[in-house]
Amino acid sequence: MTIHKEGTPTLLLSFIVLTGLNYFSYTYVPLLFPFLLVISILLYLFLVSFFRKPDRAVSKVNDQNVLSPCDGKVVVIEKVMEPEFLKTECIQVSIFMSPLNVHINWYPSGGQVLYSKYHPGKFLAAWHPKASTENERTTVCYENQGKKILLRQVAGALARRIVNYAKAGDQALQGKEMGFIKFGSRVDLYLPLDSKILVNLNDKVTGNQTLIASI
């Protein structure tokens, strides 16, 4: 396990700020120093954990299997109209990521990227029903064996930066990193209506490992 590249600037800046605060406390407010030191260590360990990058290589690529694009808990499984790009009814599977989850987003299967767009927006709680359409988000759609799969990275109340590596024309590879969301957030997955959903509400899923659906 290593540290994700998106965490390097945050960890470096945090180290400098926390070191400066502790030096100030040790020099000018020594009674506060032990408490601040403990809090600083715990906070930094949390940040290191948040930006961890586990080894999640897909052992056998199968583009008929839709793997989980992230770690988290399944909070939505329903038939909806996808209005932005597909403009048709789909099965939506939404996965909520808590700050304790790995926040890397992977391609759940392979295909040709057709669409990738960033949308500025609000920072409602990630589980809010309007988060998918009103929050800061990115939408990525790719075509897999004639069927389109759409993913939406949705910022939450704490998430303030969505990183999306996908570009139209790219070749999506199952298990390859698609992006990263900093702090609490969610990923919406829109699948064809004839997909066989293999998870249930409140299931805990693991990115690049849990089978979400078969298409």
Backbone as a ProteinNet text record, in pm:
[ID]
protein_1_A
[PRIMARY]
MTIHKEGTPTLLLSFIVLTGLNYFSYTYVPLLFPFLLVISILLYLFLVSFFRKPDRAVSKVNDQNVLSPCDGKVVVIEKVMEPEFLKTECIQVSIFMSPLNVHINWYPSGGQVLYSKYHPGKFLAAWHPKASTENERTTVCYENQGKKILLRQVAGALARRIVNYAKAGDQALQGKEMGFIKFGSRVDLYLPLDSKILVNLNDKVTGNQTLIASI
[TERTIARY]
84.8	0	88.1	51.8	128.1	34.2	89.5	10.5	-24	-150	-193.5	-131.5	-104.8	-40.4	-123.5	-257.8	-342.7	-325.5	-268.1	-251.9	-121.8	-24.2	108.2	104.8	38.2	35.4	-33.3	-144.5	-218.4	-135.7	-70.3	10.5	130.9	193.1	308.8	267.6	159.7	112.5	68.7	-2	-47.9	69.4	173	291.4	355.7	368.1	429.8	346.3	214.7	126	124.5	108.6	102.7	235.4	345.5	477.1	492.2	446.7	454.4	368.4	247.2	158.7	216.8	273.7	331.7	456.5	536.1	653.6	612	508.8	457.6	406	330.1	274.5	385.4	484.2	594.5	672.1	684.3	763.6	687.6	559.5	486.3	372.3	318.3	207.8	238.2	339.2	384.6	277.9	184.6	80.1	-11.7	-27.3	-113.9	-43.2	88.3	166.1	133.6	126.9	99.8	-32.6	-135.9	-267.2	-264.1	-201	-193	-111.8	-7	77.3	-1.6	-78.9	-159.2	-262.5	-332.1	-432.9	-369	-251.4	-181.7	-143.4	-93.7	-53.9	-175.2	-285.4	-406.9	-461.5	-461.6	-510.3	-423.3	-293.8	-204.8	-217.7	-233.9	-254.4	-384	-487	-613	-591.6	-517.3	-492.1	-412.2	-315	-236.8	-327.8	-416.6	-510.4	-605.2	-651.7	-746.6	-685.8	-560.4	-496	-421.6	-451.9	-386.9	-427.5	-336.7	-359.2	-332.4	-438.3	-418.9	-392.3	-333.6	-309.6	-439.1	-508.1	-638.2	-638.3	-536.9	-531.7	-641.1	-707.5	-809.9	-739.1	-768.6	-696.8	-735.4	-863.7	-909.9	-1010.7	-973.8	-1061.8	-1177.4	-1299.6	-1420	-1515.9	-1529.6	-1608.4	-1759.4	-1802	-1943.6	-1975.9	-1873.1	-1889.3	-1863.2	-1954.1	-1937.4	-1891	-1764.8	-1709.6	-1743.3	-1733.2	-1759	-1652.9	-1695.4	-1598.7	-1531.6	-1575.4	-1519.1	-1553.2	-1491.5	-1527.3	-1647.6	-1728.6	-1838.3	-1957.7	-2074.7	-2200	-2303.7	-2376.4	-2480.8	-2599.6	-2633.1	-2740.8	-2861	-2845	-2955.6	-2947.9	-3061.1	-3078.3	-3218.6	-3228.8	-3361.2	-3356.2	-3472.9	-3484.2	-3510.2	-3428.7	-3439.2	-3419.9	-3454	-3422.5	-3290.3	-3192.3	-3064.6	-3074.5	-3077.2	-3112.3	-2996	-2872.3	-2761.4	-2708.7	-2680.8	-2617.6	-2692.8	-2728	-2796.3	-2939.6	-3005.3	-3143.3	-3236.4	-3222.1	-3306.2	-3314.8	-3404.7	-3417.5	-3300.8	-3251.1	-3138.7	-3164.8	-3079.3	-3076	-2963.7	-2999.1	-2899	-2855.6	-2725.7	-2667.4	-2573.4	-2603.3	-2521.8	-2446.1	-2319.7	-2232.5	-2180.1	-2208.2	-2162.1	-2027.3	-1933.1	-1800.4	-1786.1	-1759.4	-1733.5	-1588.5	-1552.7	-1412	-1313.8	-1362.1	-1273.5	-1247	-1324	-1305.5	-1189.2	-1135.1	-1043.6	-1123.1	-1068.9	-1145.4	-1099.3	-1027.6	-994.1	-1118.2	-1137	-1245.6	-1184.6	-1235.4	-1184.4	-1291.9	-1248.3	-1342.9	-1398.1	-1530.8	-1588.6	-1581.1	-1565.2	-1545.9	-1478.2	-1452.6	-1380.2	-1471.5	-1415.9	-1491.8	-1429.3	-1497.6	-1451.8	-1521.6	-1444.4	-1503.2	-1566.2	-1695.8	-1771.2	-1788.4	-1786.1	-1827	-1762.7	-1711.8	-1654.6	-1672	-1743	-1771.9	-1776.7	-1717.9	-1720	-1831.2	-1901.9	-2008.5	-1981.2	-1965	-1960	-2098	-2102.1	-2232	-2223.8	-2328	-2339.1	-2260.1	-2266	-2200.5	-2300.7	-2415.2	-2512.4	-2453	-2510	-2465.3	-2475.8	-2377.9	-2369.1	-2490.1	-2558.7	-2676	-2804.8	-2797.5	-2916.2	-2968.5	-3101.7	-3158.4	-3118.1	-3095.2	-3062	-2911.7	-2832.4	-2687.1	-2640.6	-2705.9	-2663.1	-2680.1	-2772.1	-2799.8	-2760.6	-2736.9	-2708.5	-2568.5	-2505	-2371.3	-2263.1	-2144.6	-2028.7	-2010.8	-1985	-1982.6	-1911.1	-1874.2	-1827.6	-1907.5	-1930.7	-2003.4	-1915.1	-1903.8	-1823.6	-1909.9	-1914.9	-1989.6	-1898.1	-1901.9	-1826	-1913.1	-1876	-1953.7	-1882.1	-1955.3	-1899	-1981.4	-1924.1	-1990.7	-2130.5	-2138.4	-2264.3	-2356.7	-2317.7	-2400.1	-2326.9	-2401.1	-2340.9	-2353.5	-2243.9	-2239.1	-2194.4	-2266.2	-2235.7	-2202	-2095.7	-2056.1	-2059.7	-2102.9	-2104.3	-2034.9	-1926.8	-1859.7	-1929.9	-1977.3	-2054.8	-1984.2	-1955.2	-1895.2	-1997.7	-1951.3	-2039.8	-2020.6	-2068.7	-2058.3	-1912.8	-1828.3	-1687.2	-1598.5	-1639.3	-1555	-1549.8	-1433.3	-1416.5	-1332.6	-1298.8	-1222.6	-1246.6	-1295.9	-1313.2	-1204.7	-1135.6	-1033.1	-1085.2	-1085.8	-1134.8	-1029.1	-980.7	-877.3	-934.9	-1064.4	-1124.1	-1140.1	-1111.8	-1132.4	-1199.9	-1286.8	-1354.1	-1250.6	-1271.9	-1177.6	-1082.6	-1069.9	-983.6	-1039.5	-951.2	-993.1	-1001.9	-1123.8	-1142.6	-1102.7	-1021.5	-978.4	-1029.3	-1092.4	-1145	-1034	-1058.1	-960.6	-864.2	-866.1	-778.2	-839.6	-754.5	-804.3	-875.1	-996	-1071	-1061.9	-1040.1	-1033.9	-1022.4	-1044.5	-1028.4	-1119.9	-1184.5	-1265.8	-1213.9	-1184.7	-1129.6	-1240.6	-1237.7	-1327.7	-1467.5	-1565.9	-1694.1	-1761.4	-1813.7	-1868.3	-1939.5	-1980.3	-2044.5	-2022.9	-2045.9	-2040	-2173.5	-2233.7	-2356	-2318.9	-2373.1	-2347.6	-2480.2	-2486.9	-2610	-2588.4	-2669.9	-2652.5	-2773.3	-2754.6	-2868.9	-2977.4	-3102.1	-3215.1	-3208.4	-3144.1	-3138.6	-3019.5	-2950.4	-2839.4	-2892.3	-2815.3	-2848.3	-2774.9	-2849.8	-2788.7	-2757.5	-2636	-2588.5	-2558.7	-2600.9	-2584.8	-2720.8	-2727.4	-2849.9	-2823.5	-2930.6	-2917.2	-2842.2	-2756.1	-2676.5	-2561.3	-2541.3	-2423.6	-2297.4	-2194.3	-2064.4	-1987.7	-1931.5	-1864	-1719.6	-1637.2	-1494.7	-1458.7	-1398.4	-1361.7	-1271	-1299.8	-1222.5	-1236	-1326	-1339.8	-1485.3	-1574.7	-1715.2	-1783.9	-1855.3	-1930.2	-2064.8	-2084.5	-2207.9	-2317.8	-2283.2	-2383.7	-2318.1	-2403.4	-2361.5	-2442.5	-2375.2	-2445.2	-2432
-120.2	0	124.9	221.6	345.5	465.5	584.4	707.7	751.7	787.2	830	964.8	984.7	1108.6	1232.4	1217.9	1333	1378	1291.9	1327.3	1397.5	1391.2	1447	1595.1	1683.1	1825.7	1849.4	1778.9	1796.1	1751.5	1636.6	1584.9	1673.6	1725.6	1813.2	1943.2	2004.5	2129.6	2107.7	1997.7	1967.7	1949.3	1880.8	1859.2	1992	2083	2213	2294.3	2298.2	2377.2	2320.7	2188.9	2126.9	2140.4	2127.9	2146	2288.8	2385.4	2524.9	2552.9	2498.1	2518.7	2456.9	2339	2273.6	2345.9	2398	2474.9	2601.1	2668.5	2788.8	2756	2646	2607.3	2570.9	2494.4	2453.5	2574.5	2677.2	2794.9	2893.7	2915.8	3024.5	2977.8	2858.4	2807.9	2662.6	2639.5	2502.5	2412.9	2471.5	2389	2326.6	2393.1	2343.9	2244.5	2245.4	2167.6	2017.6	1947.8	1802.3	1769.1	1848.4	1822	1847.2	1957.2	1989.8	1885.9	1835.1	1734.9	1606.7	1562.1	1439.9	1458.6	1572.7	1601.2	1606.7	1668.4	1680.6	1543.9	1457.1	1323.3	1245.2	1251.6	1179.9	1233.1	1365.2	1425.2	1384.6	1384.5	1350.4	1202.8	1117.5	975.4	953.2	1032.2	1023.4	1061.9	1169.1	1213.4	1108.6	1048.6	943	826.4	789.8	680.9	715.8	840.5	882.2	870.9	907.8	908.6	778.2	673.2	545.3	490.4	418	358.2	208.7	130.5	-14.4	-78.2	-194.9	-270.7	-342.4	-293.2	-347.9	-391	-452.6	-495.5	-598.2	-585.9	-682.5	-807.1	-921.2	-1043.8	-1096.2	-1081.5	-1130.9	-1032.1	-960.6	-860.5	-928.4	-881.7	-932	-815.1	-759.3	-638	-661	-786.5	-813	-799.9	-800.7	-779.7	-633.6	-573.4	-434.7	-437.8	-404.2	-402.6	-270.8	-269.2	-145.4	-41.5	81.4	186.1	248.3	210.6	273.3	189	222	163.9	239.1	172.3	243.1	154.9	218.3	148.8	183.9	82.8	104.3	174.2	294	371.9	390.7	362.3	376.6	264.2	197.9	108.6	135.5	202	234.8	264.9	255.8	290.4	440.2	508.4	653.6	694.5	818.4	879.5	955	924	994.9	1110.5	1236.2	1347.5	1415.5	1391.2	1471.6	1423.7	1294.6	1244.4	1126.4	1028.6	910.8	942.6	1027.8	1070.2	950.9	853.8	735.2	675.4	580.3	514.6	419.3	419	334.3	280.5	190.5	149.5	226.7	304.8	381.3	304.5	287.3	230	334.7	383.6	488.3	431.7	470.4	422	542	543.9	652.2	616.3	711.2	693.3	780.9	720.5	797.7	843.3	938.8	983.1	871.5	758	647.6	554	566.4	479.5	525.7	432.8	469.6	551.4	662.8	752.8	753.7	652.1	633.9	584.5	630.2	581.5	507.4	385.9	302.2	282.5	255.1	214.5	76.7	61.8	-68.3	-172.6	-129.5	-219.7	-139.3	-203.9	-135.8	-81.1	3.7	59.4	187.7	252.8	378.2	495.3	590	706	797.4	822.8	906.3	1049	1066.7	1195.7	1211.6	1329.4	1360.3	1509.3	1544	1685.6	1714.4	1827.9	1876.5	1979.4	1971.7	2066.9	2130.2	2261	2325.6	2316	2328.8	2319.2	2335.4	2290.1	2303.4	2192.3	2194.7	2092.5	2037.9	1990.6	1924.5	1793.3	1739.4	1609.3	1507.9	1419	1329.1	1238.3	1210.1	1122.5	1199.3	1330.8	1410.2	1373.6	1359.1	1319.2	1411	1541.2	1635.2	1647.4	1571	1583	1549.5	1452.3	1408.6	1516.2	1608.4	1710.1	1850.9	1875.2	2010.7	2028.7	1919.6	1931.3	1942.8	1986.6	1978.5	1832.5	1808.2	1670.2	1660.4	1540.1	1512.2	1394	1394.9	1287	1225.9	1094.1	1020.6	908.7	899.7	792	719.8	586.8	508.9	396.1	347.7	243.7	111.1	9.9	-121.8	-224	-277.2	-379.6	-333.7	-208.7	-155.1	-101.9	-111.8	-61.8	49.7	154.4	271.2	262.2	293.1	297.9	438.1	497.7	634.2	634.9	706.8	725.4	873.1	903.2	1042.6	1051.3	1126.4	1155.5	1276	1260.9	1366	1411.1	1541.6	1596.2	1596.2	1585.8	1591	1718.9	1719.4	1838.7	1871	1767.1	1788.3	1791.1	1717.6	1710.3	1845	1893.1	2022.2	2010.7	1889.9	1875.6	1738.5	1738.9	1615.9	1611.5	1500.5	1481.6	1377.6	1412	1321.9	1311.1	1188.9	1167.4	1135.4	1104.9	1058.3	1171.5	1141.3	1235.7	1162.2	1233	1173.1	1120.9	998.9	935.2	839.8	850.1	757.5	615.8	519.5	381	350.4	325.9	287.6	142.1	113.4	-22.7	-62.5	-176.6	-222.4	-226.2	-158.6	-156.1	-39.5	37.4	153.6	270.8	353.8	469.6	567.9	608.8	708.8	845.7	846.4	973.6	955	1065.3	1068.2	1178.2	1152.7	1256.6	1275.6	1400.1	1425.8	1441.3	1353.3	1349.9	1300	1309.4	1240.7	1270.5	1169.1	1187.6	1060.4	1056.5	935.5	923.1	802.3	774.3	714.5	771.8	718.7	641.4	522.7	436.4	412.7	445.2	429.1	315.9	210.9	88.9	63.2	-11.7	-46.4	-121.5	-105.4	-165.2	-317.2	-379.5	-526.2	-579.9	-493.4	-538.4	-621.8	-720	-801.6	-744.1	-682.2	-619.5	-726.2	-725.1	-830.6	-781.6	-658.8	-605.9	-561.3	-537.6	-491.8	-362.2	-292	-170.7	-200.5	-107.5	-112.6	-212.6	-277.9	-363.6	-277.8	-326.5	-262.3	-320.5	-232.6	-277.5	-229.3	-300.8	-270	-243.1	-129.3	-91.5	-191.9	-223.4	-317.6	-462.8	-490.7	-626.4	-673.5	-593	-632.6	-625.8	-731.9	-734.8	-665	-555.3	-475.8	-530.8	-564.9	-609.4	-688.4	-757.2	-825.9	-768	-738.6	-678.8	-768.5
0	0	0	-81.7	-93.4	-74	-88.5	-81.5	-223.1	-245.2	-377.7	-411.7	-540.6	-585.1	-552.2	-545.3	-513.4	-369.1	-285.8	-145.1	-112.3	-203.8	-174.1	-137.1	-215.3	-176.5	-42.4	-18.6	107.3	226.4	212.8	323.4	351	247.2	265.8	333.5	284.6	343.8	488	513.7	650.1	745.1	697.1	780.9	818.5	720.9	746.9	845.3	824	910.6	1051.9	1064.1	1197.3	1271.4	1199.1	1262.5	1313.6	1232.3	1274.5	1396.7	1399.7	1514.7	1641	1628.3	1745.3	1795	1703.6	1744.4	1818.3	1764.6	1830.4	1970	1979.2	2109.2	2207.8	2161.9	2249.1	2300.6	2216.2	2251.9	2338.7	2305.9	2370.3	2460.7	2437.1	2521.2	2558.4	2640.2	2668.1	2731.3	2805.4	2867.4	2761.5	2650.3	2543.1	2452.7	2455.1	2359.5	2358.7	2474.8	2470.2	2402.5	2430.2	2370.5	2219.3	2179.9	2038.5	1962.9	2026.2	1962.1	1934.8	2033.6	2016.9	1905.9	1908.3	1805.6	1667.1	1659.1	1530.2	1475.2	1562.1	1517.2	1467.6	1542.4	1502.7	1370.7	1355.4	1232.3	1113.5	1133.6	1022.7	985.2	1085.3	1057.1	980.1	1013.2	938.6	792.9	769.1	632	554	619.5	554.3	517.5	609.8	583.5	469.8	466.1	363.4	224.1	211.1	80.1	49.6	122.4	96.7	-40.6	-100.7	-232.4	-223.1	-201.1	-188.7	-324.7	-322.3	-445	-481.8	-584.6	-623.5	-770.3	-815.5	-954.4	-982	-1097.1	-1137.7	-1189.1	-1127.3	-1162.2	-1299.7	-1337.8	-1466.9	-1524.1	-1628.5	-1688.1	-1760.7	-1732	-1797.6	-1809.5	-1929	-1946.6	-1939.1	-1927	-1901.6	-1753.3	-1671.1	-1527.2	-1493.2	-1419.2	-1375.5	-1230.3	-1208.4	-1073.7	-1004.8	-873.5	-800.6	-836.2	-868.7	-902.9	-781.4	-660.3	-539.8	-418	-305.9	-177.1	-120	-39.2	26	51.9	61.9	90.5	-15	-61.8	-161.7	-95.2	-144.8	-82.3	-175.2	-303.8	-399.3	-501.8	-527	-641.6	-693.6	-808.7	-859.6	-1008.6	-1071.6	-1212.6	-1222.5	-1302.8	-1315.2	-1460.8	-1489.6	-1619.1	-1603.8	-1687.6	-1682.9	-1782.7	-1733.3	-1821.7	-1892.4	-1847.7	-1899.9	-2034.1	-2044.8	-2166.7	-2228	-2146.4	-2199.5	-2241.9	-2161.4	-2187.6	-2209.1	-2122.4	-2126.6	-1986.6	-1967.5	-1837.4	-1815.4	-1693.2	-1654.1	-1513.6	-1473.3	-1333	-1265.5	-1164.3	-1090.6	-966.3	-951.2	-829.7	-772.4	-653.1	-591	-472	-462.1	-354.9	-277.5	-147.3	-60.6	-0.4	-10.7	47.1	171.1	283.6	405.2	404.5	490.6	495.2	529.1	580.3	616.7	500.1	392.3	276.9	189.8	110.5	3.2	-98.2	-144.4	-230.8	-375.8	-416.3	-556.5	-630.2	-753.4	-839	-957.7	-982.8	-1091.2	-1198.5	-1322.1	-1425.5	-1390.1	-1383.5	-1345.7	-1455.8	-1579.5	-1692.9	-1803.7	-1915.6	-2022	-2130.4	-2216.5	-2326.8	-2378.8	-2468.1	-2527.3	-2458.6	-2405.7	-2338.8	-2443.5	-2425.7	-2518.7	-2470.2	-2337.1	-2279.8	-2143.7	-2115.7	-1985.3	-1959.8	-1853.6	-1828.8	-1679.4	-1642.3	-1504.3	-1487.3	-1374.1	-1343.1	-1205.9	-1197	-1065.1	-1000.5	-868.3	-802.5	-652.5	-585.3	-440.2	-370.4	-237	-157	-55.1	-105.5	-19.8	30.7	138.6	187	73.3	62.8	-52.3	-65.8	45.4	37.6	5.2	-8.1	-38.8	-178.2	-195.3	-325.2	-440.9	-412.4	-519.3	-543.8	-469.6	-483.5	-624.7	-689.4	-822.8	-929	-906	-1008.4	-966.9	-838.1	-791.8	-734	-690	-631.8	-738.7	-696.2	-784.3	-823.9	-953.3	-999.5	-1135.1	-1171.3	-1306.7	-1359.9	-1489.4	-1554.8	-1662.3	-1660.3	-1758.5	-1815.2	-1946.2	-2010.6	-2108.4	-2105.7	-2202.4	-2256.6	-2373.7	-2440.1	-2430	-2385.8	-2361.9	-2439.7	-2547.2	-2628.2	-2672.7	-2718.7	-2768.4	-2660.9	-2534	-2424.4	-2352.1	-2318.5	-2254.4	-2102.9	-2036	-1889.7	-1850	-1757.6	-1714.6	-1566.5	-1531.2	-1391.9	-1359.3	-1239.1	-1194.3	-1058.4	-1053.3	-926.2	-863.9	-741.9	-677	-549.5	-540.3	-418.2	-306	-182.6	-67.2	11.1	135.1	219	252.2	261.7	294.5	171.2	66.9	-53.1	-123.1	-150.2	-216.8	-343.3	-381.6	-505.4	-565.5	-689.1	-764.4	-871.4	-878.5	-980.8	-1079.5	-1206.5	-1310.5	-1419.6	-1444.3	-1544.4	-1683	-1691	-1816.3	-1916.8	-2041.7	-2151.7	-2266.6	-2337.1	-2452.3	-2551.2	-2595.4	-2686.9	-2618.5	-2484.6	-2410.4	-2416.2	-2395.6	-2381.5	-2232.3	-2185.2	-2045.6	-2029.1	-1930.2	-1901	-1763.6	-1755.3	-1626.9	-1522.1	-1410	-1302.1	-1306.4	-1416	-1425	-1348.7	-1289.7	-1214.8	-1306.9	-1266.3	-1340.4	-1274	-1142.8	-1071.6	-922.2	-851.2	-705.6	-652.5	-538.6	-473.9	-332.7	-296.1	-163.4	-60.4	39.2	154.1	116.5	206.4	189.4	57.2	-9.8	-143.4	-186.9	-315.8	-365.9	-516.3	-565.3	-708.4	-749.8	-855.3	-913.9	-1039.5	-1050.9	-1165.1	-1236.5	-1366.2	-1445	-1545.9	-1531.4	-1609.6	-1698.6	-1808.3	-1893.5	-1815.3	-1858.4	-1787.1	-1780.3	-1878.5	-1877.2	-1797.7	-1724.7	-1639.7	-1523.4	-1485.3	-1368.6	-1247.9	-1157.3	-1040.1	-935.6	-885.4	-795.8	-654.9	-622.6	-487.2	-435.5	-305.5	-240.4	-166.1	-131.8	-52.1	76.8	114.9	239	233	118.2	105	107.1	173.2	166.8	48.2	-32.2	-154.4	-154.4	-228.5	-238.4	-383.7	-408.9	-543.8	-610.4	-737.5	-817.8	-774.6	-677	-629.2	-626.9	-569.8	-558.1	-693.9	-729.6	-855.4	-834.9	-906	-894.1	-984.6	-1106.6	-1203	-1314.9	-1390	-1510.6	-1627	-1739.1	-1853	-1975.6
[MASK]
+++++++++++++++++++++++++++++++++++++++++++++++++++++++++++++++++++++++++++++++++++++++++++++++++++++++++++++++++++++++++++++++++++++++++++++++++++++++++++++++++++++++++++++++++++++++++++++++++++++++++++++++++++++++

